Structure formats: structure tokens, C-alpha cells
Amino acid sequence: MTIKTQPLIYFFSGLAIGVAVVAGIASKKIEAPASAVEVSKEGRPQYKWYAPELPTSLDFCGESVPLDRWEVKERLDRELLVNYYLHGSQLYILKLAGRYMPLIEDRLKANGVPDDFKYVCVAESSLQQNALSGVGAASFWQFMKDTGPNFGLEVNEEVDERFNASKATDAACKYFKTAYAKFGTWTAAAASYNCGMGAYTGQQEFQKANNYYDMIFPDETNRYVFRILALKYILSNPKKVGNILESSEEYKPLKSRTIQVDKTIPDLAVWAIENKTTYKMLKIYNPWLRAHKLTVKAGKQYEIMLPV
């Protein structure tokens, strides 16, 4: 073997080894990644659903959720399972949030109520301003007709301020602050919004416990705080759960001008036309106007919003 022939031998030997390696890789079966859907012989899709991953930690208004307790963890798991795959509903809420959340967040902050209470609003109404339950609870915060006036809302045949987003949020804040002063935690204040302060107090006295997570309630209240927590997790992590929405796709706050009204309006349709809009737009901008007229008592004044 001469010195000149050695490089050729090394070259061809290396080439042979390389070909063998490539051939081996090519002949090896590579497993395809798991797919979210399979197709049957008949061409029918069969989707695969996976349980969402639970967060390792979570809080409500800075109050820690004891996820180290199995029964607490499972209650949160249930609400995540129920809400996780409702992507159409979640995307619509995220779109509506672009329009209504700036106002709601502003009123919560102005009243000294933690920002997390905006998810109570979502749990109550899914941000549907004209939401009306079967028992008569209305709008964003689902105040009952008899309860609203207790927190400063005017409710009658012509005016229903439960449908006024700003005033109703202020009223909800009054409730939350009163409940917080009574029970000592924002979590309890949120839970009592579902069952009422009286019912919550009754359960405290009977069960001789103060912490919401140490108590048991009727099923709706048992699930209520956990639904709020699930919505907080899902809506504050939209891309993580698969909700892809660009900011340009969110609905924007309505641009408006405000007119001060201190005299009775006998016909709102005529009044709307006189103010260069339509009755339809008047109602969209002011859903709290519930009749065809507006009676204004002496010394009373209303603010009516109209399109720019």
C-alpha cells in the first residue's frame, strides 16, 4: 500500500459507510406526531379531546387558591373542563372585552375594588349588556329588580339603570366592598354575590367556618368561585388555550356625545331624529331607556349618549 493510494481508500471507505447510514435511516419507520383528529375508513373525522393542564398556582384578588388540597383542585378541574373548549364563546367574550372592559376596569379601580372582579361580571353575563335571566336578573352584573335600588340604581318602567354599564358597575362595587367589610376576604365577597350575604352568613354560623374553601354550599355557590377562577385563567391566557385574536379584531368602545336632559321627553323616537340619530341607535347607546318616553321629575337630570 503506497502513500498515494491511501487517500482514495479512505475516501471510498467513508463514502460506503455514509451510504449505509443514510440507507438505514431511510428504511427506519418514523413515528408521526400525535394528531388531534383521526379519519375513519368512511372518511368521518374523530376528534381527540385532552383534559386541560391545571395551573400550578392561582389566586383571586391576591388571595391564594389552595390547590394543594385535592377537593379544591378537583373543583377547579371541573370548571376548567366545562369551559376550556368553548372557544366560540370565549372568542366572543374577548371581542366584547375590547368594548366594555376599559369602562368596567376603570370603575372597579375608581371604587377601590380589585381588578379580578371583572371576571365576576363575565361569569354573570358573558359581557352581554342586554342579558336577562329567567328570574329577572339583568345586564352585566345580573342585579335583580328589587336588589338594584338597594345599591343606588333607579329601576322602573321607563328607566332601568341595571342596563347602564357605568352605574351598574358602581353598584356592584358597593356590594363587594360591603361584603368584604363583613366577611374579611374578597373570595367570600364574590361567593356571597351568588348566594347573598344572609345565606353566606348562615352557612358560616352553621358550619363554624369562615374560609370559603373550608365550607360547603348548594351546588351553584359551590361552583361559582371556581367558575370565576377558570374564566380568569382561560381569558387571561388566550393564546395558551388556543384563542387567537388580534387586537384589531376586538370590538372598540362606542364613540359618543352626551346630552344632558332635564325635561320630559314624550316621544324618544322623535327626540332621536331631532338630535340627528335614530331610535335604534338611541337604544343601542342607552339600553337603560326601557320605554318610548322619558319622564323627568323636577330637579332630576339624565345623561343620554348618542353616536358622534
C-alpha positions in Angstrom: 0.0 0.0 0.0 1.6 3.2 -1.2 1.1 6.7 0.3 -0.8 7.9 -2.9 -3.4 5.1 -2.8 -4.3 5.6 0.9 -6.5 8.8 0.5 -8.5 7.0 -2.2 -9.1 4.0 0.0 -10.2 6.3 2.9 -12.5 8.3 0.6 -14.3 5.3 -0.8 -14.5 3.6 2.6 -16.1 6.8 4.1 -18.5 7.0 1.2 -19.6 3.4 1.6 -20.2 4.0 5.3 -22.1 7.2 4.6 -24.4 5.5 2.1 -25.0 2.6 4.5 -26.0 5.1 7.3 -28.4 7.1 5.0 -30.0 3.9 3.8 -30.5 2.7 7.3 -32.2 6.0 8.3 -34.4 5.9 5.2 -35.6 2.4 5.9 -36.4 3.2 9.5 -40.1 3.9 10.3 -40.5 7.4 11.8 -43.5 7.7 14.2 -45.8 10.6 13.2 -46.6 13.1 15.9 -49.9 12.7 17.7 -52.8 14.2 15.8 -55.8 15.9 17.2 -58.1 14.2 14.7 -58.3 10.8 13.0 -60.2 9.9 9.9 -62.1 6.6 9.7 -62.4 4.4 6.7 -65.7 6.0 5.9 -64.0 9.4 5.9 -65.5 10.6 9.2 -63.3 12.7 11.4 -62.9 11.6 15.0 -61.5 14.4 17.2 -59.4 13.8 20.2 -60.0 15.9 23.3 -57.5 16.3 26.1 -58.0 17.5 29.6 -56.5 20.9 30.1 -53.4 21.2 32.2 -54.2 22.7 35.6 -52.2 25.7 36.7 -49.7 25.1 39.5 -50.9 28.2 41.3 -53.8 30.6 41.1 -55.2 33.5 43.1 -58.3 35.7 43.3 -57.6 39.3 44.2 -54.2 38.2 45.6 -55.9 35.6 47.8 -54.2 32.2 47.1 -56.3 29.3 46.0 -55.2 26.2 48.0 -54.6 23.9 45.0 -52.6 21.6 47.2 -55.9 20.3 48.6 -57.4 17.5 46.4 -61.0 18.6 46.7 -60.2 22.2 45.8 -58.0 21.1 42.8 -60.8 18.8 41.5 -63.5 21.6 41.8 -61.2 23.9 39.7 -60.6 21.0 37.3 -64.3 20.5 36.8 -64.8 24.2 35.8 -61.8 24.2 33.5 -63.1 21.0 31.8 -66.6 22.6 31.3 -65.3 25.9 30.0 -62.0 25.1 28.3 -63.3 24.0 24.9 -66.0 26.7 24.5 -63.7 28.6 22.1 -66.5 30.3 20.2 -68.0 31.7 23.4 -64.6 32.7 24.7 -63.6 34.5 21.4 -66.8 36.4 21.5 -66.2 37.4 25.1 -62.7 38.6 24.2 -64.1 40.7 21.3 -66.7 42.2 23.7 -64.0 42.8 26.3 -62.4 45.3 23.9 -65.5 47.4 24.1 -66.6 47.1 27.7 -63.6 46.1 29.8 -62.0 49.5 29.7 -65.0 51.1 31.4 -65.5 48.2 33.8 -61.8 48.2 34.8 -61.9 52.0 35.3 -65.0 51.9 37.6 -63.5 49.0 39.6 -60.3 51.0 40.1 -62.1 54.2 40.9 -64.1 52.3 43.6 -61.1 50.6 45.1 -62.2 47.1 44.1 -59.7 44.6 42.8 -59.4 44.1 39.0 -60.2 40.4 39.3 -63.9 41.2 39.9 -64.2 41.8 36.1 -64.3 38.1 35.8 -67.3 38.0 38.1 -69.0 40.2 35.5 -68.0 37.6 32.8 -69.3 34.7 34.9 -72.6 36.5 35.4 -73.4 37.7 31.9 -70.6 36.7 29.5 -70.4 40.5 28.9 -73.9 40.5 27.3 -75.2 44.0 28.1 -78.8 43.1 27.4 -78.7 39.7 29.2 -81.9 38.9 31.1 -82.2 35.7 33.2 -85.3 33.7 33.6 -85.8 35.1 37.1 -85.4 38.7 36.0 -81.7 39.4 36.8 -80.4 41.9 34.3 -77.4 43.0 32.2 -73.7 42.8 33.0 -74.0 42.3 36.8 -77.3 40.5 36.9 -78.9 42.6 39.5 -82.5 41.6 40.5 -85.2 44.3 40.1 -85.7 44.5 43.9 -81.9 44.5 44.7 -80.7 47.2 42.3 -82.3 50.1 44.2 -80.6 49.0 47.4 -77.3 49.9 45.7 -78.3 53.1 44.1 -79.8 52.0 40.8 -83.1 53.5 39.5 -85.4 50.8 38.3 -88.9 51.4 37.0 -90.9 51.0 33.8 -89.1 53.8 31.9 -85.6 53.8 33.4 -83.6 50.7 34.4 -80.1 51.6 35.4 -79.1 47.9 35.7 -78.5 48.3 32.0 -76.3 51.3 32.5 -72.8 49.8 32.4 -71.1 52.5 34.4 -73.7 52.9 37.1 -74.3 49.2 37.4 -70.6 48.6 37.9 -70.5 51.2 40.6 -73.5 49.5 42.3 -71.7 46.1 42.1 -68.6 47.7 43.7 -70.8 48.9 46.6 -71.9 45.4 47.2 -68.4 43.9 47.0 -67.0 46.5 49.5 -69.9 45.9 51.9 -69.4 42.1 51.7 -65.6 42.4 52.1 -66.1 44.5 55.2 -68.5 41.9 56.6 -66.6 38.7 55.7 -63.0 39.8 55.5 -61.9 38.3 52.2 -62.6 39.2 48.5 -63.2 35.5 47.8 -66.1 35.4 50.3 -67.4 38.7 48.9 -67.5 37.1 45.4 -69.2 33.9 46.7 -71.8 35.9 48.5 -72.7 37.7 45.3 -74.1 34.4 44.2 -76.0 33.3 47.3 -76.5 36.6 49.1 -74.8 37.9 52.3 -77.5 36.5 54.5 -77.1 32.9 53.1 -73.4 33.1 53.4 -73.6 34.3 57.0 -76.0 31.5 57.8 -73.5 28.9 56.4 -70.7 30.5 58.4 -72.6 30.2 61.6 -73.8 26.7 61.0 -70.5 25.3 59.7 -68.5 27.3 62.2 -66.0 28.3 59.5 -65.0 31.5 57.7 -62.8 30.5 54.8 -64.8 29.8 51.6 -62.5 26.8 50.8 -63.4 25.3 54.1 -67.1 25.4 53.6 -69.7 23.6 51.5 -72.7 25.4 49.8 -75.5 24.5 47.5 -74.1 23.4 44.1 -74.4 26.7 42.4 -72.4 28.6 45.0 -70.0 25.6 45.4 -69.1 26.1 41.7 -69.4 29.9 41.5 -65.9 31.0 42.6 -64.3 28.1 40.7 -66.1 29.2 37.5 -64.7 32.7 38.1 -61.2 31.3 38.6 -61.5 29.1 35.4 -62.6 32.1 33.4 -59.8 34.2 34.8 -57.2 31.5 33.8 -58.7 31.0 30.3 -59.3 34.6 29.4 -56.0 35.9 30.7 -54.1 33.3 28.8 -55.9 33.3 25.4 -53.1 32.0 23.2 -52.2 29.3 25.6 -55.7 27.8 25.4 -55.9 28.3 21.6 -57.9 31.6 21.4 -56.1 33.6 18.7 -57.5 37.1 18.4 -55.7 40.1 17.1 -56.3 43.4 18.9 -57.7 44.8 15.6 -60.4 42.2 15.8 -61.7 43.3 19.2 -64.8 45.5 19.3 -64.0 49.0 20.1 -65.6 51.3 22.7 -68.5 53.3 21.1 -67.6 56.9 20.3 -70.3 59.1 21.7 -71.5 62.5 22.6 -73.5 63.2 25.8 -76.7 65.3 26.1 -77.9 66.5 29.5 -81.7 66.1 29.7 -83.7 67.8 32.5 -87.1 67.9 30.8 -89.6 65.1 30.0 -89.2 63.6 26.5 -92.7 62.5 25.4 -91.5 60.6 22.3 -88.0 59.2 22.2 -88.2 58.3 18.5 -89.0 62.0 17.6 -86.4 63.2 20.0 -83.7 60.9 18.5 -84.4 62.3 14.9 -84.3 65.8 16.2 -80.8 65.1 17.6 -79.6 63.7 14.3 -79.8 59.9 15.0 -82.3 57.1 15.0 -84.4 55.4 17.7 -82.4 52.3 17.1 -79.1 53.9 17.8 -80.5 55.7 20.8 -81.5 52.3 22.3 -78.1 50.7 21.4 -76.2 53.5 23.2 -78.7 53.7 26.1 -80.2 50.3 26.8 -81.3 51.7 30.2 -84.1 53.6 28.5 -86.9 51.0 28.7 -89.9 52.8 27.3 -90.9 55.0 24.4 -90.8 58.1 26.6 -88.7 59.5 29.4 -90.4 61.3 32.3 -88.0 63.7 34.1 -89.1 64.8 37.5 -88.4 68.3 38.8 -84.7 68.6 39.8 -83.8 65.3 38.1 -81.4 65.1 35.2 -80.2 62.3 32.9 -77.2 61.9 30.6 -78.1 60.4 27.2 -75.3 59.2 24.9 -75.6 59.5 21.2 -73.4 58.5 18.3 -70.7 61.0 17.3 
